[in-house]
Amino acid sequence: MNINNQDTLLNQLNSMSSEARNPDSIDIDLLSSLEIVQRINQQDQSVALSVSQCLPQVAIVADRIVEAFARGGRLVYLGAGTSGRLGILDAVECPPTFSVPSSMVVALIAGGDGAVYKAVEGAEDDPQLAVADLQRIKLDAKDILVGIAASGRTPYVLGGLAYARSLGCYTAAISCNANAPVLSAADTGICAVTGPEVLTGSTRMKAGSAQKMLLNMLSTAAMIRSGKVYQNLMVDLHASNEKLVARAVRIVMQATDCSADDARQALDAAGMSAKLAILHLLSGQSISQCREQLAQQNGFIRRVLES
């Protein structure tokens, strides 16, 4: 054990609000199960408010993700532990929700895929490991890198952000501590200060909830701005199982006020593309005409209808 390194880390932890003791839960080990979950729920109610304080920065990053997608770039998440797993969770939901290739939103976690299920000791402390991971996926200036670190000081994330910026890649960072190093290491910092956890230092709780909210916002806003949504409907979903096929039928019905039979017929003609089926029913044009017009309007149903 390196005492100097430990002292430095102790000083860092002492300065983080997410590592402070929560005065509202000092007695939590004396409570009943109902009282414990009530106390946790009370604390959780503050998370959305903390996220609301950084929405301008979230919008800036969402716009840059849209620009990256338009030039053929990728959204890349980078994190360790809970933060890395949350990035993976958001990334893997994008293909079925928006019918985008799995290569469009990529998530990397310190220690590799095995770290999703079991902690890999020391991986988060190695900045060069992030460089190697980003080199492996061939990160370049077209992409956007979002570093996720509740503490804001994770070496793996800091190393990845520095490498990405050296390539001319736009970078963003998410943290739950004010003045965190990752915030100044990125082009845009997103900071949701969630404060002390009910269980001291357990940032999988309020900080994790805030990070999930922020990642949901980034990917969803970027997909909406990229033409993947009509009204508030997931018109580009990938109907890969019976539930999603039923959802596609409902989406077509909701968008066009047609019957279930008409929706199924239109979906069959459109190769199960809800977007094509909707435009076909709303415009009265052939599937091939709709496909061509959607291509001209970058996938936006509203733009086709307005034109």
Residue, then its C-alpha position, 0 to 999 in steps of 0.5 A: m500500500n502506497i501511503n502517499n497515494q492513500d492520503t491523496l485519495l482520502n483527501q479527495l474523498n473528504s472533499m466530495s459531497s457524494e462521500a459525506r455522511n447523510p445526517d438524515s440516515i445516521d439511525i438507519d440501522l435501527l429502523s424497520s424495513l418499511e422505515i428504511v425504504q421510506r427514508i431511501n424514497q425521501q432522499d430519492q425525491s431530490v434526484a430529479l431536482s438535482v438533474s434539473q440544475c444542469l439541463p442547459q449543459v445536457a442540451i448542449v451535449a445532445d446537440r453535439i451528439v446529433e451533429a456526430f450522428a449526422r457526420g457518421g460518428r458514434l456516441v461513446y460512453l466510458g465509465a467504471g463500476t456502476s457508471g460504466r454499467l449504466g452506460i452499457l444499459d443505455a447503449v444496448e437499449c438504443p438498437p431495439t428502441f430506435s433501430v440503429p446499429s449497435s455500433m452507433v452507441v457504444a459503451l466501454i467499462a473499465g475491466g472489459d465485459g467481465a466487469v459488467y458482472k464482477a468488479v475487476e480490481g484496479a481497472e478504474d485506476d489505470p488511465q492507459l487502459a481507457v486509451a487502449d479500449l478507445q484505440r481498440i474501437k478506433l475512436d476518431a474525431k467524428d465521434i463524441l465521448v461521454g465520460i461518466a464518473a459519479s466521483g468525478r476523479t476516476p483515472y480510467v475516465l480521465g485518461g479516456l477524456a484526455y486521449a479523446r481530446s488529443l484526437g480532436c474528439y468532442t468530449a463531455a463528462i457526467s459527475c455528481n460532485a461540484n468541481a470534479p476533475v472530469l468536468s474540467a477535463a471535458d469540453t462540456g461538464i454535466c454536474a448533478v450534485t446529488g449530495p450524501e447518500v443514505l448509505t455513505g459513499s454508495t453512489r449506486m443510489k442517488a448518484g446512479s439514479a441521476q446518471k441514468m436520468l442524464l444518459n436517458m436524456l442524452s440518447t433520447a433527445a439525440m434520437i428525437r432530433s435525428g428523426k427517430v420519433y414522430q409525435n411521441l411515438m417510437v416509430d423506428l422501433h425494431a419489432s424483434n419479438e411478439k411484444l414489439v410487433a404488437r407495440a408496432v401495431r399500436i404505434v401505427m394505430q395511434a399515429t393514424d387512427c386506423s384499425a388494427d387490421d389496417a395497421r397490420q396490413a400496412l406494416d406487412a407492406a412496409g416490411m414491419s417499419a412502423k415509420l413507413a407504414i404510418l407515412h403510407l397511411l397518412s399520405g396515401q402514397s406507395i411504400s416506395q414513394c414514402r421510402e424515397q421521401l423519408a430518405q430525402q428528409n433524413g427520416f423525419i415524418r413531419r418534414v415529409l408531410e409538410s413538404 
